[in-house]
Structure formats: C-alpha cells, structure tokens
Amino acid sequence: MFKKMNYLVVFIIFFIILIPFKDVKSEEKNNLYLILDEMYVIDDLNDIINKIDYLNNKGIPFIISTMSIFNNTNIEAAQRYYEVLRYAESKNGSIILHFPDISESNITNINIEELINKMTVAYKALIDYEVYSVAIDIPERFLKHKNAEEYLSVSKTVFIDRNNMEISSNINFIEKLSYYEYDEEKDYGGNIGIIIPSNIEFNEFKNILESLNKREIYFNDFSYLNTFIKIGEDEIRLKDANLYLNNKNVTVQRFISREEITFISTEEERVEEDSIDLSKLNKALIIITTIATITFIIIAISNRRIDRNKFFK
C-alpha cells in the first residue's frame, strides 16, 4: 500500500510540475522562418525555380522577399518575374514586399508620402499578376525616421534586419538574421527570419540547408500566421493559411503560367469591351424608341385634327 502511495505521489508531481514546465518551454521557443532574401527581376530566375523546387521537395516552407518594381511592369522580364513568384506561392512559399533599394544615408530623409505612393504601384502590380504579398521588409535604420510608424502601419507584420529600438507594440516584428549568424542556443525574445541570399549559387544553397538540418533547425510555415497588409485601396489578409484580397478568398490553389494569366486578362478586357458596346446599344435603342414614340404621338394628333375638320365640314 505504501509503495502504491509513492507511485501516486510521483504521478501527481509529474503532471503538476513537469508537464506545465514543458508547455512553458515550448511557448518560449522562437518561431523560425526561412527567407530567400532580396529577389530581383534581374536574378537568374531558372536558378530561383530550382531552389523553390528543392525546398518544396524537402517539405521546407519558405518566404521570398521580393524587390519592388515601379516601372515597366508589363514587359516580358517583369512578367517572367511575377510568374516565378506565382510559382513560389503554389509551392508553399509566401511573398513579402522588400523596402526600395535606397542608400543607407538617404533612408531617414525619405518623404513618407512619396514612399507609400511608390510602394502602392509595386503592390498593385503584384496583385494584378495574382501575386499576394503578406508583409513588409524594412532596414532597421528606417526606424529612425520621424514618420516611420506611418509606413509601418500598412502591415501588422514587419521583417527587419535588426530590432534594437522600441516602437508600436501592435506590430509583429520578425528579426532577420543571416544563416551563419543565428545561434540556436540564444533566446532572441521573438520570431526570427533566417535569410539566405536569393542569388546564392545553387550547390552552396543546398549545403547551407543541409548544415541547418544537421543543427536541427526547422522552419515554421508563415501562411499560418494571421496578418494583413494594406497599401493604397487594396488589403490582403492572411488568416488560417487562407489569403483574402478585399475579403475575397484568393488562396493559391495551383500555378498559373504567363500564357494563362495573359489569356485571363484578355478575356476580362473582352468582357469589359462587350459590356461597353452593349451599353452603347442600349442608349441607341432608347433614343430610337423615344424618337419613334414622339413621331407616333405627332402623327396621332395630326390625324385626329384631320378627322375633326372632316366632321365639322
């Protein structure tokens, strides 16, 4: 009986002390995200596709920090760039919008209104090509700008090179660290984005991932983080692994090629043209009907007068 009581006491201690302790430890653990950093339109896009395929085959969720395009968004090079981003979305990748390529010395002198206008153009171009960025990416130096919060408010989640400054508590900052800087023994006190340059040579890229795997570093799926981004009139919301554009579900189900998206755009333009032509036809019919009605009334009145004159004669 005494032994049974001892086992019972140990059992109770295990559930009261050890399990809650385990839960606390798991809650304190930082979420880690893998980022292919600074993807430019001039990068070797075939090489990027190889990296996307490699990550997808390994079951590694990833993020691409895309450099903004402000001009010539309809040229072939830009369309190919958007196509690769769509491909990344279809392979369990998330897209974030990188800060414009501005020299460090000028970052704190940026006109915020001009910045938002520029980023609106880039953001809208992505949406037009069915690429849905879900957060923004900024350099730490930008936090020193006196109106930084005005730009930061466009998204609930902000990726940042470092975060040694206090700012709005309602923003979820994710600190970016290079793959060789990250120390798995250190408590960073927040979520971490481990970055690998997007243009790194493919074999080196694979070696880096293998070394991270040996260190037992594993990555979270960013699509399960509830967040939003709104630049200009369009809001993209990420909730429970679903994407919503202005409250319409646009979750990526499959890859859409350049040819297909061009066909879709052409069909939409054709429908719009047809509706305009139909509107013109309706207006023409209304005018013709009105003229015919007026003519009929005039004829009817004239005939009535003739009949009346004949009667009195």
C-alpha positions in Angstrom: 0.0 0.0 0.0 2.8 2.3 0.9 4.5 1.7 -2.5 1.3 2.5 -4.3 1.0 5.8 -2.5 4.6 6.6 -3.5 3.8 5.9 -7.2 0.7 8.1 -6.9 2.6 11.0 -5.4 5.3 10.8 -8.2 2.5 10.6 -10.8 0.8 13.8 -9.4 4.1 15.6 -9.2 4.8 14.7 -12.9 1.6 16.2 -14.1 1.6 19.3 -11.8 5.2 20.3 -12.3 6.9 18.6 -15.3 4.2 18.9 -18.0 3.4 22.7 -17.3 7.2 23.3 -17.4 7.3 21.6 -20.8 4.5 23.7 -22.1 6.2 26.9 -20.9 9.4 25.9 -22.7 7.5 25.2 -26.0 5.8 28.6 -25.8 9.1 30.4 -25.2 10.6 28.8 -28.3 11.1 31.3 -31.1 9.3 30.7 -34.4 11.8 30.4 -37.2 11.1 31.3 -40.9 13.4 30.8 -43.9 13.7 33.7 -46.2 15.2 33.9 -49.7 16.3 37.5 -49.4 16.3 40.3 -52.0 15.0 38.6 -55.1 15.5 41.0 -58.1 13.9 40.9 -61.5 17.5 40.6 -63.0 18.3 37.4 -60.9 18.7 34.1 -62.7 15.0 33.1 -62.4 15.6 29.5 -63.6 18.0 29.1 -60.6 15.4 30.5 -58.3 12.9 27.9 -59.6 15.5 25.2 -58.8 15.7 26.5 -55.2 11.9 26.6 -54.9 11.6 23.0 -56.2 14.3 21.9 -53.8 12.6 23.5 -50.8 9.2 22.1 -51.8 10.6 18.6 -52.3 12.2 18.8 -48.8 8.9 20.0 -47.3 10.5 23.3 -46.2 8.1 26.3 -46.1 9.8 29.5 -47.2 9.4 33.2 -47.8 10.6 35.3 -50.7 11.4 38.9 -50.0 10.7 40.5 -53.4 12.3 43.7 -54.6 9.7 46.2 -55.8 9.1 47.0 -59.5 7.8 50.5 -60.1 8.0 50.9 -63.9 7.5 48.7 -67.0 5.5 46.1 -65.1 4.1 44.8 -68.4 7.4 44.0 -70.2 8.4 40.3 -70.7 11.1 40.3 -68.0 8.7 41.6 -65.4 6.0 39.2 -66.4 8.5 36.3 -66.1 9.5 37.6 -62.6 5.8 37.6 -61.5 5.4 34.2 -63.0 8.2 32.8 -60.8 6.6 34.5 -57.7 3.3 32.8 -58.6 5.2 29.5 -58.9 6.7 30.1 -55.4 3.2 30.7 -54.0 2.0 27.4 -55.5 4.9 25.6 -53.8 4.1 26.6 -50.2 6.0 29.9 -50.4 5.0 33.3 -49.0 5.8 36.6 -50.5 6.8 39.8 -48.6 7.5 43.2 -50.1 11.0 44.5 -49.6 11.9 48.1 -49.0 13.0 50.1 -52.1 16.7 49.9 -52.9 17.8 53.2 -51.3 21.2 54.2 -50.0 21.6 54.0 -46.2 22.4 57.7 -45.9 19.1 58.7 -47.6 16.7 56.4 -45.7 16.0 58.8 -42.9 15.3 61.6 -45.4 12.6 59.8 -47.4 9.3 61.6 -48.0 6.8 59.1 -46.5 4.0 60.1 -48.8 6.2 59.5 -51.9 7.4 56.2 -50.4 3.8 55.0 -49.9 2.9 56.1 -53.4 5.8 54.2 -54.9 5.1 51.1 -52.8 1.4 51.3 -53.9 2.5 51.0 -57.5 4.6 47.9 -56.8 2.0 46.4 -54.5 -0.8 46.9 -57.1 1.4 45.4 -59.9 1.9 42.3 -57.8 -1.9 42.0 -57.2 -2.6 42.5 -60.9 -0.4 39.5 -61.6 -2.0 37.4 -58.8 1.0 37.6 -56.5 -0.1 38.4 -52.9 2.5 39.9 -50.6 1.6 39.4 -47.0 4.0 41.6 -45.1 6.7 44.3 -45.5 10.5 44.1 -45.1 12.5 47.2 -43.9 16.0 48.1 -42.8 16.5 48.9 -39.1 17.8 52.4 -40.0 14.4 53.3 -41.3 13.0 53.2 -37.7 14.9 56.4 -37.0 12.7 58.3 -39.5 10.4 60.6 -37.6 7.4 59.4 -39.5 8.4 55.7 -39.7 5.2 54.5 -38.0 3.1 55.9 -40.8 4.6 53.4 -43.2 4.9 50.6 -40.7 1.1 50.8 -40.1 0.4 49.4 -43.6 1.1 45.9 -42.2 0.7 44.0 -39.0 3.9 42.1 -39.6 7.2 43.7 -40.3 10.5 41.9 -41.2 13.6 43.9 -40.1 17.3 43.5 -40.3 17.7 44.2 -36.6 15.3 45.5 -34.0 17.1 47.3 -31.2 14.5 50.1 -31.0 11.2 50.4 -29.2 8.2 51.0 -31.5 4.4 50.2 -31.6 3.6 47.1 -29.7 0.8 46.2 -32.1 3.3 45.4 -34.8 4.7 41.9 -35.0 8.5 42.4 -35.7 10.4 39.4 -37.2 14.1 39.9 -36.9 16.2 38.9 -39.9 19.5 37.1 -39.3 21.9 35.6 -41.7 22.1 31.8 -41.7 25.6 31.9 -40.2 24.7 34.5 -37.5 21.8 32.5 -36.0 22.7 30.9 -32.6 20.1 28.2 -31.7 21.3 28.4 -28.1 20.4 32.1 -27.7 17.0 33.4 -26.7 16.2 36.2 -29.1 12.9 37.1 -27.4 10.9 37.0 -30.6 10.4 35.4 -34.0 13.4 35.1 -36.3 13.7 35.1 -40.1 16.9 33.2 -41.2 18.0 34.7 -44.5 19.8 33.2 -47.4 20.5 35.5 -50.4 18.2 34.6 -53.3 21.1 34.8 -55.8 23.5 32.5 -54.0 24.9 29.6 -56.1 22.6 26.5 -56.0 25.1 24.0 -54.7 26.1 26.4 -51.9 22.4 26.9 -51.2 21.9 23.1 -50.7 24.9 22.9 -48.5 23.6 25.7 -46.3 20.2 23.9 -45.9 22.0 20.6 -45.1 24.1 22.3 -42.4 21.0 23.9 -40.9 19.3 20.5 -40.8 22.3 19.0 -39.0 21.9 21.7 -36.4 18.3 20.6 -36.1 17.0 24.0 -37.2 13.5 23.6 -38.6 11.2 26.3 -40.1 7.6 27.3 -39.5 5.0 27.8 -42.2 4.4 31.6 -42.4 1.0 31.1 -44.0 -0.4 30.1 -40.6 0.4 33.4 -39.1 -2.6 35.8 -39.1 -1.6 39.1 -40.5 -2.6 41.8 -43.1 -1.1 44.3 -45.4 -2.9 47.3 -46.9 -1.2 49.8 -49.2 -3.5 52.1 -51.2 -7.0 50.7 -51.5 -6.2 47.0 -51.5 -6.0 44.9 -48.4 -4.5 41.4 -48.3 -5.3 39.4 -45.2 -3.6 36.1 -44.2 -5.8 34.0 -41.9 -5.5 30.3 -41.0 -3.5 29.6 -44.2 -6.0 31.4 -46.4 -5.4 34.5 -48.4 -8.1 37.2 -48.8 -8.0 40.2 -51.1 -10.5 42.8 -50.0 -12.4 40.0 -48.2 -12.4 37.7 -51.3 -10.7 34.4 -50.9 -7.7 34.2 -53.3 -5.9 31.3 -51.7 -3.4 30.0 -54.3 -4.6 26.5 -55.4 -2.3 25.9 -58.4 0.4 27.5 -60.5 -0.8 30.0 -63.2 1.6 30.4 -66.1 2.2 33.6 -68.1 0.2 32.3 -71.0 -2.8 31.5 -68.8 -2.8 34.8 -67.0 -2.5 36.7 -70.3 -5.5 34.8 -71.6 -7.4 35.6 -68.4 -6.6 39.3 -68.7 -7.6 39.3 -72.4 -10.9 37.6 -71.6 -11.6 40.2 -68.9 -10.8 43.1 -71.3 -13.1 41.5 -73.9 -16.0 41.2 -71.5 -15.4 44.8 -70.5 -15.5 45.9 -74.1 -18.6 43.9 -74.8 -20.4 45.4 -71.8 -19.4 48.9 -73.1 -20.7 48.0 -76.6 -24.0 46.7 -75.1 -24.4 49.9 -73.1 -24.0 52.0 -76.3 -26.5 49.8 -78.0 -29.0 50.2 -75.1 -28.6 54.0 -75.4 -29.2 53.9 -79.1 -32.3 51.8 -78.6 -33.6 54.2 -76.0 -33.1 57.2 -78.4 -34.7 55.4 -81.4 -37.7 54.3 -79.2 -38.1 57.9 -77.9 -38.0 59.3 -81.4 -40.5 56.7 -82.7 -42.8 57.4 -79.7 -42.7 61.2 -80.3 -43.3 60.7 -84.1 -46.2 58.4 -83.3 -47.8 61.0 -81.0 -47.3 63.7 -83.6 -49.0 61.6 -86.3 -51.8 60.6 -84.0 -52.5 64.3 -83.1 -52.3 65.3 -86.7 -54.8 62.5 -87.8 -57.2 63.5 -85.1 -57.2 67.1 -86.2 -57.9 66.0 -89.8 -60.8 63.7 -88.8 -62.2 66.5 -86.6 -62.1 69.0 -89.5 -63.8 66.5 -91.8 -66.6 66.0 -89.2 -67.4 69.7 -88.9 -67.5 70.1 -92.7 
